[in-house]
């Protein structure tokens, strides 16, 4: 019965095309190994890659711990969880399919770790994916505190702390054994604590039918506003996170609306820590720019993935043309991201004025990513699609925003050109948005 449950969950979560995706990923990894084997990469570049990999793995672990990484479908709630089966078998089957999803989400980081660890980077990604799968259930009510401590511990490897779970990325073999021990602990706690009730509650919370601690979502009044002022007022007060959470390709329908000032407080605190570390503890111009580039990328991905997903298009498009609505929407969102990202840019300006000024262009990458998600992944909040090759391709298309983002901080003049190339077509193309919204409405 357990094996039948596992096959059922995998078949209902993944499309057959995902097998082709896996083969393609490993071809890319092998090609990178083959073509870079004779290339001498400067140490400061390797350090930048390592920082990017550690930041990605730590952030994804933290999110997996706070928001369960399980892929929960409506059919599971209505049918699978109601069957008179062993609860542990259902949890195991759900966990295995969710582990594979987490693995696809973190496989993206292999490309960052490969220059540092070579094929051992795959082992690291597998071990971290196990943590991601079970961390939500392992810590229960204390998961936010426990996850923050572990994520900070993982990030400490950036300072070359030898006893960090990710210290192997910086040359310490201890990291493999520490990460393995952490895997065993989280796996044991997760399997002991996981219950079907937790999955059901999490599903309805994602649908917005449940709130935490009796608190509703944040809201503002848009009464008597013009369309532009309504969007501006909304986006300068509230930031939408999640929606299509799509790091590296994994599909999650998680949606949170947060007051902008709260996010600004977080980015300001990060900016202060960033400045202190690189101004007084470790000077590396490339690492400084690399960190800001990835910070901008993560912020844009977590906001662009919710773009247009909860918008009443039938109402908006009744008062504006598609191109007018798209321009107002993405530009007001970009302005909000500019405010959020500004503390980080100021910190970089103090360290490296030219790169810092270039970083001011990073929020414009939102225009590209939001446009890609809106056109090629038009999913409503109520839909829970399977993971497929198409999803992975969309993830890679969105990840192409790394090109203008890193050019902005590494080569600002080239960054200006790249930013214009990536954004202007979506701001000027009337036909693109007409087809996009037509496709989105018909898919709902």
C-alpha positions as CSV (number, residue, x, y, z in Angstrom):
1,X,0.0,0.0,0.0
2,X,2.9,2.4,0.8
3,X,4.4,1.9,-2.6
4,X,1.1,2.5,-4.3
5,X,0.6,5.7,-2.3
6,X,4.1,6.9,-3.3
7,X,3.4,6.2,-7.0
8,X,0.0,8.0,-6.8
9,X,1.5,11.1,-5.2
10,X,4.4,11.3,-7.7
11,X,2.0,10.8,-10.7
12,X,-0.4,13.5,-9.4
13,X,2.5,15.9,-8.6
14,X,4.8,15.5,-11.7
15,X,4.1,15.3,-15.3
16,X,6.0,12.8,-17.5
17,X,7.9,15.6,-19.1
18,X,9.8,16.2,-15.8
19,X,11.9,13.1,-16.6
20,X,13.2,15.0,-19.6
21,X,13.8,18.0,-17.4
22,X,16.0,16.0,-15.0
23,X,18.0,14.6,-17.9
24,X,18.5,18.1,-19.3
25,X,19.6,19.5,-15.9
26,X,22.3,16.8,-15.6
27,X,23.5,17.5,-19.2
28,X,23.9,21.2,-18.3
29,X,25.8,20.2,-15.1
30,X,28.1,17.9,-17.0
31,X,28.6,20.5,-19.8
32,X,29.6,23.0,-17.1
33,X,32.1,20.5,-15.7
34,X,33.5,19.6,-19.1
35,X,34.0,23.2,-20.4
36,X,35.2,24.7,-17.1
37,X,37.6,21.9,-16.1
38,X,40.6,23.7,-17.6
39,X,39.5,27.1,-16.6
40,X,41.2,28.8,-13.6
41,X,38.6,30.7,-11.7
42,X,39.9,33.5,-9.4
43,X,39.5,32.9,-5.7
44,X,37.4,36.0,-5.2
45,X,35.0,34.8,-7.9
46,X,34.7,31.3,-6.2
47,X,34.0,33.1,-2.9
48,X,31.2,35.0,-4.6
49,X,29.7,31.8,-6.0
50,X,29.9,30.2,-2.6
51,X,28.1,33.2,-0.9
52,X,25.3,33.0,-3.4
53,X,24.9,29.3,-2.8
54,X,24.9,29.6,0.9
55,X,22.4,32.5,0.9
56,X,20.0,30.6,-1.4
57,X,20.1,27.4,0.6
58,X,19.7,29.2,3.9
59,X,16.8,31.3,2.7
60,X,15.0,28.4,1.2
61,X,15.4,26.3,4.3
62,X,14.0,29.2,6.4
63,X,11.0,29.5,4.2
64,X,10.4,25.8,4.1
65,X,10.4,25.7,7.9
66,X,7.9,28.6,8.3
67,X,5.7,27.7,5.3
68,X,5.4,23.9,4.9
69,X,7.1,22.8,1.6
70,X,4.5,20.1,1.1
71,X,2.7,20.2,-2.2
72,X,-0.9,19.9,-1.0
73,X,-3.7,19.5,-3.6
74,X,-7.4,19.9,-3.2
75,X,-7.9,16.3,-4.3
76,X,-5.7,15.2,-1.4
77,X,-8.0,17.0,1.1
78,X,-11.2,15.7,-0.4
79,X,-10.1,12.2,-1.2
80,X,-6.7,10.9,-0.2
81,X,-6.7,12.1,3.4
82,X,-10.2,10.8,4.0
83,X,-9.3,7.2,3.1
84,X,-9.0,4.7,6.0
85,X,-5.3,4.2,5.5
86,X,-2.4,4.3,7.8
87,X,-1.7,8.0,8.5
88,X,2.1,7.4,8.6
89,X,2.0,5.8,5.1
90,X,0.2,8.9,3.8
91,X,2.7,11.2,5.4
92,X,5.6,9.2,4.0
93,X,4.2,9.3,0.5
94,X,3.5,13.0,0.8
95,X,7.0,13.6,2.1
96,X,8.7,11.7,-0.7
97,X,6.9,13.6,-3.4
98,X,7.6,16.9,-1.5
99,X,11.2,16.0,-1.2
100,X,11.5,15.6,-4.9
101,X,9.8,19.0,-5.3
102,X,12.3,20.6,-2.8
103,X,15.1,18.9,-4.7
104,X,14.0,20.6,-8.0
105,X,13.7,23.9,-6.1
106,X,17.3,23.7,-4.8
107,X,18.9,22.0,-7.9
108,X,19.3,25.6,-9.3
109,X,21.9,26.2,-6.6
110,X,24.1,23.4,-8.0
111,X,25.2,25.8,-10.7
112,X,26.4,28.2,-8.0
113,X,28.1,25.5,-6.0
114,X,29.6,23.6,-8.9
115,X,32.7,25.7,-9.3
116,X,33.4,25.3,-5.6
117,X,32.4,21.7,-4.8
118,X,32.1,20.1,-8.3
119,X,29.8,17.0,-8.2
120,X,29.7,17.0,-4.4
121,X,27.4,20.0,-4.7
122,X,24.6,17.6,-5.7
123,X,25.1,15.7,-2.4
124,X,24.8,19.0,-0.5
125,X,21.6,19.9,-2.3
126,X,20.1,16.5,-1.6
127,X,20.9,16.8,2.1
128,X,19.5,20.3,2.4
129,X,16.3,19.2,0.5
130,X,15.7,16.5,3.2
131,X,15.9,19.3,5.8
132,X,13.5,21.5,3.8
133,X,11.0,18.7,3.5
134,X,10.7,17.8,7.2
135,X,11.7,21.1,9.0
136,X,8.1,22.4,9.2
137,X,7.0,19.4,11.2
138,X,10.2,18.9,13.2
139,X,9.9,22.1,15.3
140,X,6.1,22.5,15.5
141,X,5.2,25.7,17.5
142,X,8.8,26.7,18.0
143,X,9.7,26.4,14.3
144,X,10.3,30.1,13.6
145,X,12.8,30.4,16.4
146,X,14.5,27.1,15.7
147,X,14.6,27.7,12.0
148,X,16.0,31.2,12.4
149,X,18.8,29.8,14.6
150,X,19.6,27.0,12.1
151,X,19.5,29.4,9.1
152,X,21.9,31.8,10.9
153,X,24.1,28.9,11.7
154,X,24.1,27.9,8.0
155,X,24.9,31.5,7.0
156,X,27.8,31.6,9.5
157,X,29.8,29.6,7.0
158,X,30.2,32.8,4.9
159,X,32.5,34.0,7.7
160,X,34.3,30.7,7.3
161,X,33.1,29.2,10.6
162,X,34.4,25.6,10.3
163,X,31.5,24.1,12.3
164,X,28.6,25.4,10.1
165,X,26.4,22.9,8.3
166,X,27.5,24.5,5.0
167,X,31.2,25.0,5.9
168,X,32.2,22.4,3.3
169,X,31.5,25.0,0.7
170,X,34.5,27.0,2.1
171,X,36.8,24.0,2.4
172,X,35.9,22.4,5.8
173,X,35.1,18.7,5.7
174,X,33.3,19.0,9.0
175,X,30.3,20.5,7.2
176,X,29.3,17.2,5.5
177,X,29.0,15.4,8.9
178,X,27.3,18.3,10.6
179,X,24.7,18.6,7.8
180,X,24.2,14.8,7.9
181,X,23.6,14.8,11.6
182,X,21.2,17.7,11.2
183,X,19.4,15.7,8.5
184,X,19.0,12.8,10.8
185,X,17.7,14.9,13.7
186,X,15.2,16.9,11.5
187,X,14.0,13.7,9.7
188,X,13.4,11.9,13.0
189,X,11.5,14.8,14.6
190,X,9.6,15.5,11.4
191,X,8.4,11.9,11.0
192,X,7.4,11.7,14.7
193,X,5.5,15.0,14.7
194,X,3.9,15.1,11.2
195,X,0.1,14.6,11.2
196,X,-2.5,14.7,8.5
197,X,-4.3,17.5,10.4
198,X,-1.3,19.7,10.0
199,X,-1.5,19.3,6.2
200,X,-5.2,20.0,6.1
201,X,-4.9,23.2,8.3
202,X,-2.0,24.4,6.1
203,X,-4.0,23.9,2.9
204,X,-6.9,26.0,4.1
205,X,-4.5,28.6,5.5
206,X,-3.0,28.9,2.0
207,X,-6.4,29.4,0.5
208,X,-6.9,32.4,2.9
209,X,-9.7,30.6,4.7
210,X,-7.8,30.5,8.0
211,X,-5.8,33.2,9.6
212,X,-3.1,32.9,12.3
213,X,-3.9,34.0,15.8
214,X,-7.2,35.4,14.7
215,X,-5.6,38.1,12.7
216,X,-6.8,39.0,9.2
217,X,-4.7,40.0,6.3
218,X,-3.6,43.6,6.0
219,X,-5.8,45.9,4.0
220,X,-6.1,49.6,3.0
221,X,-9.0,51.7,1.7
222,X,-8.8,52.6,-2.0
223,X,-12.1,54.5,-2.0
224,X,-12.5,57.3,-4.6
225,X,-9.0,56.8,-6.0
226,X,-8.2,56.9,-9.8
227,X,-6.9,53.6,-11.1
228,X,-3.3,54.9,-11.1
229,X,-3.6,56.3,-7.6
230,X,-5.3,53.2,-6.3
231,X,-2.4,51.0,-7.5
232,X,0.2,53.5,-6.2
233,X,-1.5,53.7,-2.8
234,X,-1.9,50.0,-2.6
235,X,1.7,49.1,-3.6
236,X,3.2,51.8,-1.4
237,X,1.4,50.4,1.6
238,X,1.3,46.6,1.0
239,X,3.8,44.1,-0.5
240,X,2.5,40.8,-1.8
241,X,4.8,37.9,-1.3
242,X,4.5,34.4,-2.7
243,X,1.7,33.4,-5.0
244,X,3.7,31.3,-7.5
245,X,6.6,30.6,-5.2
246,X,8.9,29.5,-7.9
247,X,12.6,29.3,-6.8
248,X,14.3,27.0,-9.2
249,X,11.0,25.6,-10.5
250,X,9.0,24.3,-7.5
251,X,5.4,25.2,-7.5
252,X,3.9,26.6,-4.3
253,X,0.7,28.5,-3.9
254,X,1.6,30.5,-0.8
255,X,0.4,34.1,-0.6
256,X,1.1,36.7,2.1
257,X,0.3,40.4,2.1
258,X,2.6,42.5,4.3
259,X,2.8,46.2,5.1
260,X,5.7,47.8,3.2
261,X,7.2,49.4,6.2
262,X,7.7,46.0,7.9
263,X,9.7,44.7,4.9
264,X,11.6,48.0,4.8
265,X,12.6,47.5,8.4
266,X,14.0,44.0,7.5
267,X,15.9,45.2,4.5
268,X,17.3,48.2,6.5
269,X,18.6,45.8,9.2
270,X,20.1,43.6,6.5
271,X,21.7,46.6,4.9
272,X,23.3,47.7,8.3
273,X,24.7,44.2,8.9
274,X,25.9,44.0,5.3
275,X,27.8,47.4,5.7
276,X,29.4,46.4,9.0
277,X,30.6,43.1,7.7
278,X,32.1,44.4,4.5
279,X,33.3,47.7,5.8
280,X,35.1,46.4,9.0
281,X,35.4,42.7,8.9
282,X,35.9,41.6,5.3
283,X,36.7,43.8,2.2
284,X,36.1,42.2,-1.2
285,X,34.6,44.4,-3.9
286,X,33.4,41.4,-5.9
287,X,31.7,39.8,-2.9
288,X,30.1,43.1,-2.0
289,X,28.6,43.4,-5.4
290,X,27.7,39.7,-5.7
291,X,25.8,39.8,-2.4
292,X,23.7,42.8,-3.4
293,X,23.0,41.3,-6.8
294,X,21.6,38.1,-5.3
295,X,19.7,40.0,-2.6
296,X,18.0,42.0,-5.4
297,X,17.3,38.8,-7.3
298,X,15.6,37.1,-4.4
299,X,13.5,40.1,-3.5
300,X,12.3,40.4,-7.1
301,X,11.6,36.7,-7.5
302,X,9.5,36.6,-4.3
303,X,7.4,39.6,-5.4
304,X,7.2,39.0,-9.1
305,X,5.9,35.4,-8.5
306,X,2.7,36.9,-7.2
307,X,2.3,39.4,-10.0
308,X,-1.3,39.6,-11.4
309,X,-2.2,36.3,-9.7
310,X,-4.9,37.8,-7.5
311,X,-6.0,40.7,-9.7
312,X,-9.6,41.0,-10.8
313,X,-8.7,41.3,-14.5
314,X,-12.4,41.5,-15.6
315,X,-12.7,44.7,-13.5
316,X,-9.3,46.3,-14.3
317,X,-9.6,45.7,-18.0
318,X,-13.1,47.2,-18.1
319,X,-11.6,50.6,-17.4
320,X,-8.2,50.4,-19.0
321,X,-6.6,48.8,-22.0
322,X,-4.3,45.8,-21.4
323,X,-1.1,47.9,-22.0
324,X,-2.3,50.7,-19.8
325,X,-3.1,48.4,-16.9
326,X,0.2,46.4,-17.3
327,X,2.3,49.6,-17.3
328,X,0.6,51.1,-14.2
329,X,0.8,47.8,-12.4
330,X,4.4,46.9,-13.0
331,X,5.7,50.5,-12.6
332,X,4.0,51.1,-9.3
333,X,5.2,47.7,-8.0
334,X,8.7,48.6,-9.2
335,X,8.6,51.9,-7.2
336,X,7.6,50.0,-4.1
337,X,10.6,47.6,-4.6
338,X,12.9,50.5,-5.2
339,X,11.9,51.8,-1.7
340,X,12.5,48.4,-0.2
341,X,15.8,47.9,-1.9
342,X,17.1,51.4,-1.3
343,X,18.8,50.7,2.1
344,X,20.9,48.0,0.4
345,X,21.8,50.3,-2.4
346,X,22.9,53.0,0.0
347,X,25.1,50.5,1.9
348,X,26.8,49.6,-1.4
349,X,27.1,53.2,-2.4
350,X,29.1,53.9,0.8
351,X,31.4,51.0,0.0
352,X,31.6,51.3,-3.8
353,X,29.8,54.5,-5.2
354,X,29.8,53.3,-8.9
355,X,28.5,49.9,-8.2
356,X,26.0,51.3,-5.7
357,X,24.6,53.8,-8.2
358,X,24.2,50.9,-10.7
359,X,22.3,48.9,-8.1
360,X,19.6,51.5,-8.1
361,X,18.5,49.9,-11.4
362,X,18.0,46.4,-10.0
363,X,14.3,46.8,-9.0
364,X,13.5,47.4,-12.7
365,X,14.1,43.7,-13.3
366,X,10.7,43.2,-11.7
367,X,9.2,44.4,-15.0
368,X,10.8,41.5,-16.9
369,X,10.0,38.8,-14.3
370,X,6.4,39.9,-13.7
371,X,5.8,39.9,-17.4
372,X,7.3,36.5,-17.9
373,X,5.2,35.0,-15.1
374,X,2.0,36.7,-16.3
375,X,2.4,35.4,-19.8
376,X,3.8,31.9,-19.4
377,X,2.5,30.9,-16.0
378,X,-1.0,32.4,-15.7
379,X,-2.2,30.5,-12.6
380,X,-5.0,31.6,-10.4
381,X,-4.7,31.2,-6.6
382,X,-7.2,28.3,-6.6
383,X,-5.3,26.3,-9.1
384,X,-2.6,23.7,-8.1
385,X,-0.8,22.7,-11.3
386,X,1.5,19.7,-11.7
387,X,5.2,20.2,-11.9
388,X,6.3,19.9,-15.5
389,X,9.1,20.7,-18.0
390,X,7.2,23.9,-18.9
391,X,7.3,25.0,-15.3
392,X,11.1,24.5,-15.2
393,X,11.6,26.5,-18.4
394,X,9.5,29.4,-17.0
395,X,11.7,29.3,-13.9
396,X,14.8,29.5,-16.1
397,X,13.4,32.3,-18.2
398,X,12.6,34.3,-15.0
399,X,16.1,33.6,-13.7
400,X,17.5,35.3,-16.8
401,X,16.9,38.6,-14.9
402,X,20.2,37.8,-13.2
403,X,21.9,39.1,-16.3
404,X,20.8,42.8,-16.0
405,X,20.9,42.6,-12.2
406,X,24.6,41.6,-12.0
407,X,25.6,43.9,-14.9
408,X,24.0,46.7,-12.9
409,X,26.5,46.3,-10.0
410,X,29.5,44.8,-11.9
411,X,29.4,46.9,-15.1
412,X,26.9,49.7,-14.6
413,X,27.1,51.1,-18.1
414,X,26.4,47.6,-19.5
415,X,23.7,47.3,-16.8
416,X,21.8,50.3,-18.1
417,X,21.8,48.8,-21.6
418,X,20.8,45.3,-20.4
419,X,18.1,46.7,-18.2
420,X,16.5,48.7,-21.1
421,X,16.7,45.6,-23.3
422,X,15.0,43.4,-20.7
423,X,12.2,45.9,-19.7
424,X,11.3,48.2,-22.6
425,X,9.8,45.5,-24.8
426,X,7.3,44.7,-22.1
427,X,6.4,48.3,-21.5
428,X,5.9,49.1,-25.1
429,X,4.4,45.9,-26.6
430,X,0.6,46.3,-26.9
431,X,0.1,42.9,-28.5
432,X,2.1,41.1,-25.8
433,X,-0.3,42.2,-23.0
434,X,-3.4,41.7,-25.1
435,X,-2.5,38.0,-25.7
436,X,-1.3,37.6,-22.1
437,X,-4.5,38.7,-20.5
438,X,-6.6,36.9,-23.0
439,X,-4.7,33.7,-22.2
440,X,-4.9,34.4,-18.5
441,X,-8.7,34.9,-18.4
442,X,-9.4,31.8,-20.5
443,X,-7.2,29.7,-18.1
444,X,-9.2,30.8,-15.0
